[in-house]
Amino acid sequence: MFKSFDPKELATNVLHDYLLSTIAPRPIAWASTVDNNGKVNLAPFSFFNVFGSNPPTLVFSPSNRVRDNTQKHTLLNAQQTGECVINIANYELAGQMSLTSGEFPDGVNEFKMANLEMTPSVKVKPPRVNAGPAQFECIVKQIIPTGTNAGAGNLIICEVVYVHLNENIFNEEDKIDPHLVDNIARMGKIWYTRAKEGLFQMPNPKGTKIIGFSRLPDHIRHSKYLTGSDLGRLAGVDYIPSPEELKAEEARLEMQLIFKQFGNDPRELEKQLHKLAKSLIEENKLEEAWRILLSFR
Ligand SMILES: Cc1cc2nc3c(=O)[nH]c(=O)nc-3n(C[C@H](O)[C@H](O)[C@H](O)COP(=O)(O)O)c2cc1C
């Protein structure tokens, strides 16, 4: 038995979820663009693939928001300047990639929000992400809107004019090894897949005033135990817990045990708390992770 229907019978948001959950996994174009004034933008798009190699052609689609039919900065910038860089994110960059999908106001540079180094491109104005397995400098050949409704796509057809491949993805025979690339791809809802391991979940950054890397307290930002991706996930919240909430967390049994055992050894205490927070970040329990990290001052 199938659930069978005419797509016009469904609300767009429901259809959207059905499509994204079944047409998966999708690779992710992490697109950097600039506007006419040179302001930099970076955002991920999983409506993306390669469609030819001569000329090398990539297509991705920033769609009109299902919520209110507004258009995304990436589309507007690609229309204005006709250029972009498609960066490829791998597992190591997952948290930072996700952070750049936050709805930041016009003019916010998501490279800075996610603490990513901008490297000048060779042939186009948008900078590239100086990390990850590959970056493709592109000129926009054509933009095709698939409609004007909320949820309509805008196919940005790109020709690759310059390629950067990280040497660390090549094996001893000088071939690209998928284990070394460590690709990730998007599924439906908050699901992703890490090609070499399988499914994992990562919620989208939340709220309208996402704090970003710059507002992470120093002792968290410079943690020896949290990766850039962990920090990217932590930085995707729009509020930091209050002292009252921290008190409530201190009642937590695991925390009490850690404080009891390592209370006299600040280094070990920090290590244990950061490790506990890391495991909570991996389980997407971000608020708890925040409270634990802030309990160490
Ligand atoms: C992994 C991932 C994939 C995404 N794929 C798309 C996509 O294909 N099309 C789209 O319109 N939005 C997609 N989004 C949402 C955009 O990244 C988000 O709307 C972002 O704020 C757009 O930024 P901009 O306005 O700076 O272009 C995706 C988000 C994530 C986390």
The ligand as a MOL file (V3000), in Angstrom:
LIG
                    3D

  0  0  0     0  0            999 V3000
M  V30 BEGIN CTAB
M  V30 COUNTS 31 33 0 0 0
M  V30 BEGIN ATOM
M  V30 1 C 22.2150 21.7490 5.5090 0
M  V30 2 C 21.2760 22.8290 5.0450 0
M  V30 3 C 20.8030 22.8140 3.7500 0
M  V30 4 C 19.9490 23.8180 3.2850 0
M  V30 5 N 19.5050 23.7730 2.0160 0
M  V30 6 C 18.7370 24.7680 1.5280 0
M  V30 7 C 18.3340 24.7640 0.1580 0
M  V30 8 O 18.6950 23.8980 -0.6310 0
M  V30 9 N 17.5620 25.7860 -0.2670 0
M  V30 10 C 17.1780 26.7850 0.5540 0
M  V30 11 O 16.4880 27.7020 0.1160 0
M  V30 12 N 17.5690 26.8250 1.8680 0
M  V30 13 C 18.3360 25.8450 2.3540 0
M  V30 14 N 18.7610 25.8770 3.6610 0
M  V30 15 C 18.3930 27.0340 4.4990 0
M  V30 16 C 19.3260 28.2310 4.2150 0
M  V30 17 O 20.6710 27.9040 4.5050 0
M  V30 18 C 18.8830 29.4220 5.0830 0
M  V30 19 O 17.6150 29.8520 4.6580 0
M  V30 20 C 19.8440 30.5940 5.0950 0
M  V30 21 O 19.4390 31.5150 6.0950 0
M  V30 22 C 19.9410 31.3320 3.7810 0
M  V30 23 O 20.8930 32.3440 3.9450 0
M  V30 24 P 21.0040 33.6480 3.0760 0
M  V30 25 O 19.7030 34.4390 3.2430 0
M  V30 26 O 22.1910 34.3570 3.6810 0
M  V30 27 O 21.2180 33.2320 1.6510 0
M  V30 28 C 19.5570 24.8620 4.1600 0
M  V30 29 C 20.0100 24.8550 5.4940 0
M  V30 30 C 20.8590 23.8400 5.9400 0
M  V30 31 C 21.3490 23.8230 7.3600 0
M  V30 END ATOM
M  V30 BEGIN BOND
M  V30 1 1 1 2
M  V30 2 1 2 3
M  V30 3 2 2 30
M  V30 4 2 3 4
M  V30 5 1 4 5
M  V30 6 1 4 28
M  V30 7 2 5 6
M  V30 8 1 6 7
M  V30 9 1 6 13
M  V30 10 2 7 8
M  V30 11 1 7 9
M  V30 12 1 9 10
M  V30 13 2 10 11
M  V30 14 1 10 12
M  V30 15 2 12 13
M  V30 16 1 13 14
M  V30 17 1 14 15
M  V30 18 1 14 28
M  V30 19 1 15 16
M  V30 20 1 16 17
M  V30 21 1 16 18
M  V30 22 1 18 19
M  V30 23 1 18 20
M  V30 24 1 20 21
M  V30 25 1 20 22
M  V30 26 1 22 23
M  V30 27 1 23 24
M  V30 28 2 24 25
M  V30 29 1 24 26
M  V30 30 1 24 27
M  V30 31 2 28 29
M  V30 32 1 29 30
M  V30 33 1 30 31
M  V30 END BOND
M  V30 END CTAB
M  END
